[in-house]
Amino acid sequence: MVYFLDTSVNVLLNLAGFSGLGDPHQILIAVVLGTAAVLWNSTLVPKWALGAFFSIMGLASLVALYALFLGHQPTCIYAYDPAKPVVADSLTRKLGWEELRRMDCPTLWVARNEMYARSNYCFFTPIGYSYFGNDATCDPTVESPNTAIGEDNARAIGKMSARKGCASPMDSCKKLSRVSSSKLDLQRQTVKEEQ
């Protein structure tokens, strides 16, 4: 039984990774199945407690699996506002180290990726696609900012992000609320509906 549950955890986590779901779903599935494996082999837990636990956790797992398999993952409620860029001239002006040092992690992430967005880059990660979107001008062959200065700035931002210990890729849409170029959009469709 333990082998089956352990295998189930790995399969579900892999599916979660492929679907692009966020960490809460993965953590919930892992906790439910991992705890179930421990309780299943425990002789100290009364049968009624096991039944109640499996009922509650089973319901929680169904909710997580519904989101996982049907793709009802809400997009980030924050969207990029091109009218208020973090650094408007980042493709044509070399950014200074002191300027980058004053930026927090979410601002660095937006500053770097807005250069890609202005270079017609197509975003494929869930948070990148959700925040910046892809319009008809996005070109799948674009892999870097379209100017040499932009490429240098992207590398400098990457170094500063690493120095500050920023998560890569961005791990939370909520952090984007602090960035000046973010706008709130509560009427957005889910990622699956947009694609």
Backbone hydrogen bonds in HBPLUS format (Angstrom, degrees):
<---DONOR---> <-ACCEPTOR-->    atom                        ^
c    i                          cat <-CA-CA->   ^        H-A-AA   ^      H-
h    n   atom  resd res      DA  || num        DHA   H-A  angle D-A-AA Bond
n    s   type  num  typ     dist DA aas  dist angle  dist       angle   num
A0005-LEU N   A0001-MET O   2.95 MM   4  6.28 160.9  1.99 153.6 158.2     1
A0006-ASP N   A0002-VAL O   2.86 MM   4  6.04 160.4  1.89 152.5 158.3     2
A0007-THR N   A0003-TYR O   2.92 MM   4  6.07 160.0  1.96 149.8 155.1     3
A0008-SER N   A0004-PHE O   2.91 MM   4  6.11 152.1  1.99 143.8 152.1     4
A0009-VAL N   A0005-LEU O   2.95 MM   4  6.25 152.5  2.03 147.7 154.2     5
A0010-ASN N   A0006-ASP O   3.18 MM   4  6.52 163.6  2.21 148.9 151.9     6
A0011-VAL N   A0007-THR O   2.95 MM   4  6.21 164.5  1.98 155.2 159.4     7
A0012-LEU N   A0008-SER O   2.91 MM   4  6.02 170.3  1.92 153.8 156.7     8
A0013-LEU N   A0009-VAL O   2.90 MM   4  6.04 156.4  1.96 151.5 158.3     9
A0014-ASN N   A0010-ASN O   3.00 MM   4  6.15 154.3  2.07 145.3 152.1    10
A0015-LEU N   A0011-VAL O   2.94 MM   4  6.23 158.4  1.98 150.2 156.4    11
A0016-ALA N   A0012-LEU O   2.88 MM   4  6.06 153.7  1.95 143.2 150.8    12
A0017-GLY N   A0013-LEU O   2.95 MM   4  6.20 150.6  2.04 142.5 150.0    13
A0018-PHE N   A0014-ASN O   2.99 MM   4  6.29 158.7  2.03 152.1 157.0    14
A0019-SER N   A0015-LEU O   2.98 MM   4  6.15 151.3  2.06 149.0 156.6    15
A0021-LEU N   A0016-ALA O   3.27 MM   5  5.57 143.1  2.41 157.4 159.4    16
A0020-GLY N   A0017-GLY O   3.29 MM   3  5.30 146.9  2.40  97.1 106.5    17
A0027-ILE N   A0023-ASP O   2.81 MM   4  5.94 168.7  1.82 169.3 172.4    18
A0028-LEU N   A0024-PRO O   2.94 MM   4  6.03 161.0  1.98 145.9 151.2    19
A0029-ILE N   A0025-HIS O   3.05 MM   4  6.27 169.8  2.06 153.9 155.9    20
A0030-ALA N   A0026-GLN O   2.98 MM   4  6.15 165.6  2.00 151.4 155.7    21
A0031-VAL N   A0027-ILE O   2.84 MM   4  5.98 163.4  1.86 154.4 159.0    22
A0032-VAL N   A0028-LEU O   2.94 MM   4  6.07 168.6  1.95 154.5 157.8    23
A0033-LEU N   A0029-ILE O   3.04 MM   4  6.16 176.8  2.04 154.9 155.8    24
A0034-GLY N   A0030-ALA O   2.81 MM   4  5.69 154.7  1.87 143.7 152.3    25
A0035-THR N   A0031-VAL O   2.89 MM   4  5.78 164.4  1.91 145.2 150.2    26
A0036-ALA N   A0032-VAL O   2.97 MM   4  6.03 154.0  2.03 142.6 150.7    27
A0037-ALA N   A0033-LEU O   3.04 MM   4  6.20 149.7  2.14 141.0 147.9    28
A0038-VAL N   A0034-GLY O   3.27 MM   4  6.63 153.1  2.35 144.2 150.4    29
A0039-LEU N   A0035-THR O   2.92 MM   4  6.19 172.2  1.93 160.6 162.0    30
A0040-TRP N   A0036-ALA O   2.86 MM   4  5.85 151.8  1.94 147.4 155.0    31
A0042-SER N   A0039-LEU O   3.07 MM   3  4.96 159.1  2.11 102.9 109.4    32
A0049-ALA N   A0046-PRO O   3.13 MM   3  5.34 121.4  2.49 100.7 114.7    33
A0050-LEU N   A0046-PRO O   3.06 MM   4  6.45 155.6  2.12 151.7 159.0    34
A0051-GLY N   A0047-LYS O   2.90 MM   4  6.18 159.3  1.94 151.2 156.8    35
A0052-ALA N   A0048-TRP O   2.95 MM   4  6.19 159.3  2.00 146.2 151.2    36
A0053-PHE N   A0049-ALA O   2.88 MM   4  6.04 161.9  1.91 147.9 153.5    37
A0054-PHE N   A0050-LEU O   2.88 MM   4  6.08 171.8  1.89 156.5 158.4    38
A0055-SER N   A0051-GLY O   2.99 MM   4  6.13 146.8  2.10 142.0 151.3    39
A0056-ILE N   A0052-ALA O   3.03 MM   4  6.26 169.6  2.04 155.9 157.3    40
A0057-MET N   A0053-PHE O   2.83 MM   4  5.94 172.7  1.84 162.3 164.4    41
A0058-GLY N   A0054-PHE O   2.80 MM   4  5.49 140.5  1.95 127.6 139.0    42
A0059-LEU N   A0055-SER O   3.12 MM   4  6.29 154.7  2.18 141.4 147.0    43
A0060-ALA N   A0056-ILE O   3.05 MM   4  6.37 159.0  2.09 147.5 153.4    44
A0061-SER N   A0057-MET O   2.84 MM   4  6.02 152.7  1.91 144.8 152.4    45
A0062-LEU N   A0058-GLY O   2.95 MM   4  6.21 151.2  2.03 145.0 152.5    46
A0063-VAL N   A0059-LEU O   3.12 MM   4  6.45 155.2  2.18 148.2 154.0    47
A0064-ALA N   A0060-ALA O   3.07 MM   4  6.37 160.9  2.11 147.8 152.8    48
A0065-LEU N   A0061-SER O   2.76 MM   4  5.94 161.4  1.79 154.1 159.6    49
A0066-TYR N   A0062-LEU O   2.83 MM   4  5.93 148.0  1.93 142.9 151.6    50
A0067-ALA N   A0063-VAL O   3.18 MM   4  6.48 160.4  2.22 147.0 150.7    51
A0068-LEU N   A0064-ALA O   2.87 MM   4  6.07 151.2  1.96 142.9 152.3    52
A0069-PHE N   A0065-LEU O   2.82 MM   4  5.88 175.3  1.82 156.8 156.1    53
A0070-LEU N   A0066-TYR O   3.00 MM   4  5.72 156.1  2.06 141.4 149.0    54
A0071-GLY N   A0067-ALA O   3.12 MM   4  5.35 128.9  2.39 124.1 132.0    55
A0185-ASP N   A0077-ILE O   2.76 MM 108  5.35 167.8  1.78 167.2 167.9    56
A0079-ALA N   A0183-LYS O   2.83 MM 104  5.32 158.9  1.87 151.9 159.1    57
A0183-LYS N   A0079-ALA O   2.82 MM 104  5.32 158.4  1.86 154.4 161.8    58
A0080-TYR N   A0131-TYR O   2.96 MM  51  5.68 163.8  1.98 150.5 145.5    59
A0081-ASP N   A0181-SER O   2.79 MM 100  5.30 146.9  1.90 161.6 172.1    60
A0084-LYS N   A0081-ASP O   2.93 MM   3  5.62 164.7  1.95 123.3 128.4    61
A0092-THR N   A0089-ASP O   3.04 MM   3  5.47 154.1  2.11 112.1 120.1    62
A0093-ARG N   A0089-ASP O   2.89 MM   4  5.82 132.2  2.12 159.9 174.2    63
A0100-LEU N   A0096-GLY O   3.10 MM   4  6.46 155.9  2.16 150.5 156.7    64
A0101-ARG N   A0097-TRP O   2.88 MM   4  6.07 147.4  1.98 144.3 154.2    65
A0102-ARG N   A0098-GLU O   3.28 MM   4  6.51 136.9  2.48 141.1 149.4    66
A0103-MET N   A0100-LEU O   3.07 MM   3  5.38 153.5  2.14 108.2 116.3    67
A0108-LEU N   A0104-ASP O   2.96 MM   4  6.22 155.8  2.02 156.8 164.4    68
A0109-TRP N   A0105-CYS O   2.99 MM   4  6.26 158.4  2.04 153.9 159.7    69
A0110-VAL N   A0106-PRO O   2.99 MM   4  6.29 159.8  2.03 149.7 154.4    70
A0111-ALA N   A0107-THR O   2.81 MM   4  5.94 164.1  1.83 150.8 156.1    71
A0112-ARG N   A0108-LEU O   2.94 MM   4  6.09 156.8  1.99 148.9 154.3    72
A0113-ASN N   A0109-TRP O   3.01 MM   4  6.15 168.6  2.02 148.0 151.7    73
A0114-GLU N   A0110-VAL O   2.76 MM   4  5.76 146.0  1.88 153.6 160.6    74
A0115-MET N   A0112-ARG O   3.27 MM   3  5.68 138.8  2.45 104.1 114.1    75
A0117-ALA N   A0113-ASN O   2.86 MM   4  6.17 156.7  1.91 148.9 155.7    76
A0118-ARG N   A0114-GLU O   2.97 MM   4  6.10 156.5  2.02 140.7 146.2    77
A0119-SER N   A0116-TYR O   2.99 MM   3  4.96 138.3  2.17  95.7 108.5    78
A0121-TYR N   A0116-TYR O   2.99 MM   5  5.23 160.5  2.03 148.9 147.8    79
A0120-ASN N   A0117-ALA O   3.12 MM   3  5.24 155.9  2.18 111.9 112.5    80
A0139-ASP N   A0120-ASN O   2.70 MM  19  5.72 168.1  1.72 166.6 162.3    81
A0129-TYR N   A0125-THR O   2.83 MM   4  5.91 172.8  1.83 168.6 170.3    82
A0130-SER N   A0126-PRO O   2.91 MM   4  5.86 155.4  1.97 139.7 147.6    83
A0131-TYR N   A0127-ILE O   2.94 MM   4  5.94 156.4  2.00 141.5 147.3    84
A0132-PHE N   A0128-GLY O   2.92 MM   4  5.83 165.9  1.94 149.8 154.0    85
A0133-GLY N   A0129-TYR O   2.76 MM   4  4.56 127.6  2.03 113.6 129.7    86
A0138-CYS N   A0135-ASP O   3.16 MM   3  5.75 168.6  2.17 119.1 122.7    87
A0142-VAL N   A0139-ASP O   3.02 MM   3  5.68 163.4  2.05 123.1 128.1    88
A0151-GLU N   A0147-THR O   2.99 MM   4  6.33 152.8  2.07 148.3 155.2    89
A0152-ASP N   A0148-ALA O   3.01 MM   4  6.30 157.9  2.06 146.7 152.5    90
A0153-ASN N   A0149-ILE O   2.86 MM   4  6.11 158.2  1.91 150.6 157.0    91
A0154-ALA N   A0150-GLY O   2.87 MM   4  6.08 154.8  1.93 147.2 154.2    92
A0155-ARG N   A0151-GLU O   3.02 MM   4  6.30 156.2  2.08 147.2 152.9    93
A0156-ALA N   A0152-ASP O   2.91 MM   4  6.18 156.9  1.97 148.2 155.2    94
A0157-ILE N   A0153-ASN O   2.83 MM   4  6.06 158.9  1.87 152.7 158.0    95
A0158-GLY N   A0154-ALA O   2.95 MM   4  6.13 154.1  2.01 142.5 150.0    96
A0159-LYS N   A0155-ARG O   2.94 MM   4  6.26 153.0  2.02 148.6 155.3    97
A0160-MET N   A0156-ALA O   2.97 MM   4  6.24 158.6  2.02 147.9 153.7    98
A0161-SER N   A0157-ILE O   2.82 MM   4  6.02 156.8  1.88 150.6 157.4    99
A0162-ALA N   A0158-GLY O   2.99 MM   4  6.20 156.4  2.04 144.6 150.7   100
A0163-ARG N   A0159-LYS O   2.90 MM   4  6.13 155.4  1.96 146.1 153.3   101
A0164-LYS N   A0160-MET O   2.94 MM   4  6.18 148.7  2.04 146.2 154.1   102
A0165-GLY N   A0161-SER O   3.01 MM   4  6.11 112.0  2.49 133.7 150.4   103
A0166-CYS N   A0161-SER O   2.89 MM   5  5.15 168.5  1.91 154.6 152.9   104
A0165-GLY N   A0162-ALA O   3.08 MM   3  4.94 147.5  2.19  96.1 106.2   105
A0176-LEU N   A0173-CYS O   2.91 MM   3  5.44 146.1  2.02 113.3 123.3   106
A0177-SER N   A0174-LYS O   3.15 MM   3  5.74 164.8  2.17 115.4 120.1   107
A0178-ARG N   A0175-LYS O   3.34 MM   3  6.15 167.6  2.36 119.1 121.6   108
A0179-VAL N   A0176-LEU O   3.09 MM   3  5.42 161.4  2.13 111.5 117.3   109
A0182-SER N   A0179-VAL O   3.10 MM   3  5.58 166.2  2.12 120.2 122.8   110
A0194-GLU N   A0190-THR O   3.11 MM   4  6.39 145.6  2.23 149.9 159.4   111
A0195-GLN N   A0191-VAL O   3.19 MM   4  6.40 144.1  2.32 147.7 156.6   112
